Amino acid sequence: MLSVDRASDGGYVVLVLFPHATLFSELPKRLRELLTDPTRNRNVITKLFPAAYSDPRQEAEYRRPLGTDLLLQKQKGIEVFERSLASAKVVEVSCDAGEGRIERVPALYLAFAEGDFELWLGFVNDMRLTLGTELDIQEDSWEAEFDPDDPQADN
């Protein structure tokens, strides 16, 4: 679970419950490797840097001045994400444990200035696209009908 709130100074506070938070540490390395060597997975790179024009000449002209800026923006997002993890505090938060019980559970507390939060969200979105592409999740697959008789319907 992840929750986002506005801080009193105009920035943002993000709480990420464990064990989800433990997965975060590997994500920056994964995206950095893809951006450093775009041949590792062309499908992901195409998703992260979609074409603006169908005409290859127009696309090349568009990429000439903006290509480096787009890459730098993604790299800044990685840096902000890594900094947020390095400065995160572990706190305990109350969570609904079901059946009317409240439990105290550990969470990462991340605080951001507004500009850094936008870069952090950009990184999270880049990872969403990366993982979705690597897992070959198709947009239209979400519209499939639910089969209550499927053996995994209870999962």
C-alpha positions in Angstrom: 0.0 0.0 0.0 1.1 3.5 -0.7 -0.4 6.8 0.5 0.3 10.3 -0.6 -0.5 13.4 1.4 0.3 17.1 1.0 2.8 18.4 3.6 2.2 21.7 5.5 5.2 23.2 3.7 3.6 22.5 0.2 5.7 19.4 -0.5 4.4 15.8 -0.3 4.7 12.9 2.1 4.5 9.3 0.9 4.1 6.3 3.1 4.9 2.9 1.7 4.0 -0.2 3.8 6.5 -3.1 4.1 7.0 -5.5 2.3 6.2 -3.3 -0.7 9.0 -0.9 0.4 11.6 -3.6 0.2 11.0 -4.0 -3.5 11.9 -0.3 -4.2 15.6 -0.6 -3.7 16.2 -2.6 -6.9 14.1 -0.4 -9.2 16.6 2.4 -9.9 19.3 0.1 -10.9 17.0 -1.7 -13.3 15.9 1.5 -15.1 19.4 2.9 -15.1 20.7 -0.2 -16.9 18.0 0.1 -19.6 18.7 3.8 -20.1 22.5 3.2 -20.3 22.2 0.3 -22.8 19.0 0.8 -24.8 19.7 -2.4 -26.8 18.9 -4.5 -23.7 15.2 -4.2 -24.3 14.1 -2.1 -27.3 10.4 -2.7 -26.5 10.8 -0.9 -23.1 12.8 1.9 -24.6 10.1 2.4 -27.3 7.5 2.6 -24.5 9.6 5.0 -22.4 10.4 7.2 -25.4 7.4 6.9 -27.7 7.6 8.4 -31.2 6.0 11.8 -31.6 5.8 11.5 -35.4 5.1 8.6 -37.7 7.4 10.2 -40.3 11.0 9.1 -39.5 12.4 12.4 -40.8 10.1 14.4 -38.5 10.9 12.1 -35.6 14.6 12.5 -36.1 14.3 16.3 -36.2 12.2 16.2 -33.0 14.7 13.9 -31.2 17.7 16.0 -32.1 17.0 18.8 -29.6 14.8 16.9 -27.2 16.3 13.4 -27.0 19.0 14.3 -24.5 16.6 16.4 -22.4 14.2 13.4 -22.2 16.9 11.1 -21.1 18.2 13.6 -18.5 14.7 14.0 -17.1 14.5 10.2 -16.6 17.9 10.1 -15.0 17.0 12.9 -12.6 13.9 10.8 -11.7 16.2 7.9 -10.8 18.4 10.2 -8.7 15.4 11.6 -6.8 14.0 8.1 -6.2 17.4 6.9 -4.8 17.8 10.0 -2.6 14.3 9.5 -1.3 15.1 5.9 -0.3 18.4 7.0 1.3 16.7 9.7 3.4 13.6 7.7 4.2 12.6 7.0 7.8 11.0 3.8 9.0 7.8 4.6 11.0 4.9 2.6 12.3 1.4 3.3 11.0 -2.0 2.0 12.0 -3.6 -0.3 9.5 -6.9 -2.1 9.3 -6.1 -5.8 9.9 -9.6 -7.0 9.2 -12.4 -8.0 11.5 -12.3 -4.6 13.2 -8.7 -5.0 14.4 -6.1 -2.3 14.0 -2.4 -3.2 13.7 0.7 -1.1 13.9 2.9 -2.0 10.9 6.2 -0.6 9.6 6.3 1.8 6.7 8.8 4.0 4.8 8.2 7.7 5.3 9.3 9.7 2.3 9.2 13.5 2.2 9.5 15.6 -1.0 9.6 19.2 -2.2 7.0 19.7 -4.9 9.5 19.5 -7.9 11.2 16.4 -6.5 7.8 14.7 -6.1 7.0 15.2 -9.8 10.4 13.6 -10.7 9.7 10.8 -8.2 6.3 10.2 -9.8 7.9 10.2 -13.3 10.2 7.5 -12.1 7.3 5.4 -10.7 5.5 5.8 -14.0 8.6 4.8 -16.0 8.9 1.7 -13.8 5.2 0.9 -14.4 5.8 1.1 -18.2 9.0 -1.0 -17.9 7.4 -3.8 -15.9 4.2 -3.8 -17.9 6.2 -4.1 -21.1 8.5 -6.7 -19.8 5.5 -8.7 -18.6 3.8 -8.1 -21.9 0.7 -6.7 -20.4 -1.6 -5.5 -23.1 -4.0 -2.6 -22.6 -7.0 -4.5 -24.0 -6.4 -7.5 -21.7 -7.9 -5.6 -18.8 -11.3 -5.7 -20.5 -11.5 -9.5 -20.5 -14.6 -10.9 -18.8 -14.3 -12.3 -15.3 -14.9 -16.0 -15.1 -16.1 -16.9 -11.6 -15.6 -20.6 -12.4 -11.9 -20.1 -13.1 -9.7 -22.1 -10.6 -7.9 -18.9 -9.7 -11.0 -16.8 -9.2 -10.6 -16.9 -5.4 -7.0 -15.6 -5.5 
